């Protein structure tokens, strides 16, 4: 019996062939070639399994599937998947919990350094042919070493980031729904703090939390005004956590020194987005934090393994199962 896997995101045929090399006999792979729900409905219709990376999967898309058994997130966050409809339809939803912790944590570190030291701005200006040197820096630059870093969201990614920051001698404050045990805090050299205290005292604030009712629009004008004027904000979590218009206002008015965003309320980021206007203290990247060639094979094998569990009538491992 042949079963079909469909990747709902657009990808290249070259990448598709790399994926096909890992498929077991009896499985074929198809992928998105256009953006939008109409195309997603078309390609999911006869799929046995679907993979979603960065695309949102609505209830309408799920209802277009005639025999879908499993929708697999390539990554962790399922806030852009209609999990309730999947449950209603009897479609299992899984994710690769913890698979992107190292790449996202490293990327967050990179955005911190790019913002604190003017790396991104210096690169952009020099590529125009101008050598401005230190006199051309738009804001003061700061070391990361010895600074206080606040991590909002302290799951696998936030904890990995804390481990990395030990090498910089940083004091790490963290916030999560349930506080860690004292021995865990000691091992990570991290101290629990309220979100308000993190915003008020941190030199760098890193957002690593899921998008929930609690965290939606968490970083608004009021929150930004409580931060240090020298502070840097880094978002590698979800776009809806930051009120983007408020962030632009804060950057223009130097309420905070700089920010770096890898995620946005609307993705792909529209070409006329205010976030793409000339802002010399904002670094933006197109949702790249979880992308690393090193984890491609193990993540893909894990997803295919979960599909094979379903194919054989076996349960998906609890650590990966959402519904």
N, C-alpha and C positions, 0 to 999 in steps of 0.2 A: 504494500500500500504506500502510495506517495503522499506526503504531507507538505504543505506549503508554509514557509515563513515569509512574512512581509515586513520590511522595515519602512515605517511610515514617513520617516525623514527623507529628504532628498540626499542622494549620495552619488558618487561617480561610479561608473562601471568598473573602473580599476579597483576601487574599494570594495565593490560588490564581489568581485572575483576573489579578493583576499578573504572575504567572509566565506564564500563558497568552498574554499579549500579546507575549511574545518567542519563542513557538514557531513554527518553520517549518511550511509546509503539510505535512500528512501525519502530524503528531505531536499526540497528545492527552495531557492531564495530569490525573492523579488524585492524591489525597492521603489521608493517614491522618485518621480521624475519631475514633479511640479509641486508648487505650494498650494495650500488651500484645502478646505474640507471636502469639496467635490471630488478632488483627486484621491484623497484619503479614503473616502467612502467606496470609490471604484476599486481600489487595490486591496482593501480589507475584505471585500465581499466574499471571496472564496478562500480566505486564509484560515489555516488551522491555528497559526501562532502569529502574533504581531510584536514588533519591537518599536518602542518609542524612545527617542533620544531627547531632543529639545522641543519637539512639536507638542502642542496641546491635543489631547484626545477627548473629545466631547461625547456626551451620551448619544448624539445623533450619529457620530462616526461609529460608535460601538454597535448601535442598532442596525447599521448597514451590513454588519458581519453576519453571515448565515451559519457559520460553523466554528467560530472562534472558540478555542479552548483556553488560551492563555495570552494575556497581554503582558509583555516584559518591558520594564523600564531599563534602558541602558544608563544606569546611574542609580540615584537614590531617591530624589524628590518626586513625589507623586501628586503634588498639589495641582498640577495641570492635567490630571487624568480624572475623569468622572468615575471615581471608585464606586460610588453608590449605584450608578447604572450598571457597572460591571457586575456588582453583587446581585443586582436584580435579574440580570441576564444569565447568571451562572458562569460568568467568565472569570477565571482566576487572574489575579494581578500579582506580579512578582517584581522584585528589584534586586540589584547587586549591592546589598548593604555592605558598607565599608570599603568597597572596591576603589573608590576615588579619593579616599582620605589623604593619601600621600600627595598625589598630584594637586589637589585643591589647596592643601595646606602650603605646599611649596609655592604655588601660584600666588596665594595671599601674601606670602613673604616677598615675592618679587614685586607685587604691586605696592607694598609698603616702601620698599627701597626705591622704586621708581618715583614715588611721590615725595618721599622725604628728601631725596638727594637730587631732584630735578633731572633724573635720567631720561625720562620720556620727553620732557620739554627740550632738553639739550639735543637729543637725537632728532626731533622734529625740526628744530631751527637749523641745525647744521646741515640737514639734507636739503634745505632751501639754498645752501651755498653761503650762509652767513656764519662767521665765527665771532660770536658775541662774548664767549668766555664767561667768567663769573659775573661780570657786569650785566649780562643779559638775563640773569635768573629772575623770574617774576616774583618769587617769595624767598624768604630765608630758607636755607637747607639745614637739616638736622640729622644727627646720627640716630640709628636705631638702638645701638648698644646702650644698655643701662636705662632705657626708657620703660614706662609703664604701658603695657598693652592690654586693652580690655577686649575680651572675646565673648561676644553675645551669641550663645549657642555653643554647647561644649560636648558635642557627641564625638564621633570618631575623628572628624575633621578638626574640630576645635582642640581636641586633646593632642592630636598629632602636631598641630601648630604650636601648642605650648611646649612640646618636646623640642621642636626646632628652635624656639625662642630662648631656650636655656643657654644655647651657645652664644647668644648675644647678651647674656646677663640681664635679660628683661624681667621686670616684675609683672606677673600675669594675673589679671583679675578675670574672673569668669562668671557667667550667669547661665543657668539652665533650670529647667522645671524642678528637678530634684538634685539637691546638693550631693556632691561626692562624699565618700567616707574620708575621714581625716588622713588615713594612710595613703589614699589615692591622691588627695591634694598635695601631700608631702612629696610623693613620687613625681608629680607633675610640676612641682614648685608653683602651684596656682592657689589663689585665694578667692573664695566666693564673695560676690558683691552684688548689690542691686543694680539694675540697669541704670538708674539715676546716678548712682555713685560711679559706675564705669564711665558714663558720659562725662561726668564732672571732673574726674581725676586722671583719665587716660591721655597719653600722648598720641596713641594710635588706637582706634576702635575698629575691630574686625568683626563683620557680620557673618556668622556661620550657622545661623538658625534656620529652621524650616519656615515656610510661609504659612501662617495659621491666623485665626481670628485675633489672637493675642499679638502677633508680630506684624500684621498688616499695617502699613503707614506708621510704624514704630518711630522711624527717624523723620520727624517733621520739623517745621520751623522752630517750634518750642524746644524740641530736643537738641537741635543744632546750636541753639543759643546758650545751652548749658555747657557746651564743650569748650575746652581751652581754645584760645585764638590760634595757638600754634599746632593744634591737633590735626590729624589726618584720619579720614574715614575710608575704610576699604569694604567693598561689598562683593563677596563671591557666593552669596546665598541665593536670594531671589529678589527680583526687581521691585516687587510690591512692598517690600519692607521699608524702602526709602521713598518719600514723597519727592519726586524728581524736580518739580518746580521749586520746592523749598530748598533743595540742595543747590540748584543753580543760583538762587537768591543768596544763599550763604557763601558760595564761592565768589560770586561777583562782589559782594560786600566785605569779603575777607573776614567773615564771621569765624570760619575755620581756615587753616592754611591750604589744605588740598584734599582731594578725594580721588579714589580710583574705583571704577565700576566695571564689573565683568558681566553683570546681569541687569535686565531692564524690565519695566512694566510691560512693554510690547517688544516682542522679538520675532523676526529680525527688527532691529532698531530702524525706524523710518528715516529716510535720507534727509527729511526736513526737521528731524528732532532737535529741540533746543540744546540737547546734550552734545550735539555735533558742532555747535557754533564755537567760534574761537574762545576758549576758556583755558588760559595758560596754567591753571592749577587743577585741571581735571584730566585724569588718564582714563580712557575707555578702551575696552577690548571686547570682542564679539563672542562672549560665553565660551571661553577657551580653557577655563581652569581645570576641568576634569579630563582634558585631552592630553594623553601621553602615550607614545608608541609602546612604552614598556608594559602598559597594562591592557593593551588591545587583546592579545591572545588569551590571558587568563580570564578576563571579563567575558569574552565571547564564549569560551569553553564553559563557563559557569552558566550562562544563559541557555546555551544549547543543552547542557546537562539537565536544567530544569524543564525544558521542553520534552526531553526524553522521559523524564519522570512522569509527566502528564500523559505522554503517548503510551506508556506502559501501565497506566492506571495507578501510578504510585503518587504519594503526596509530595508536594514541593517542600524542600527543607524549610522549617519554621523561620529561620533567620532571614530568608528571602521572601517569604509569603506575606503579601499585604492583605488580600482577601481570596 
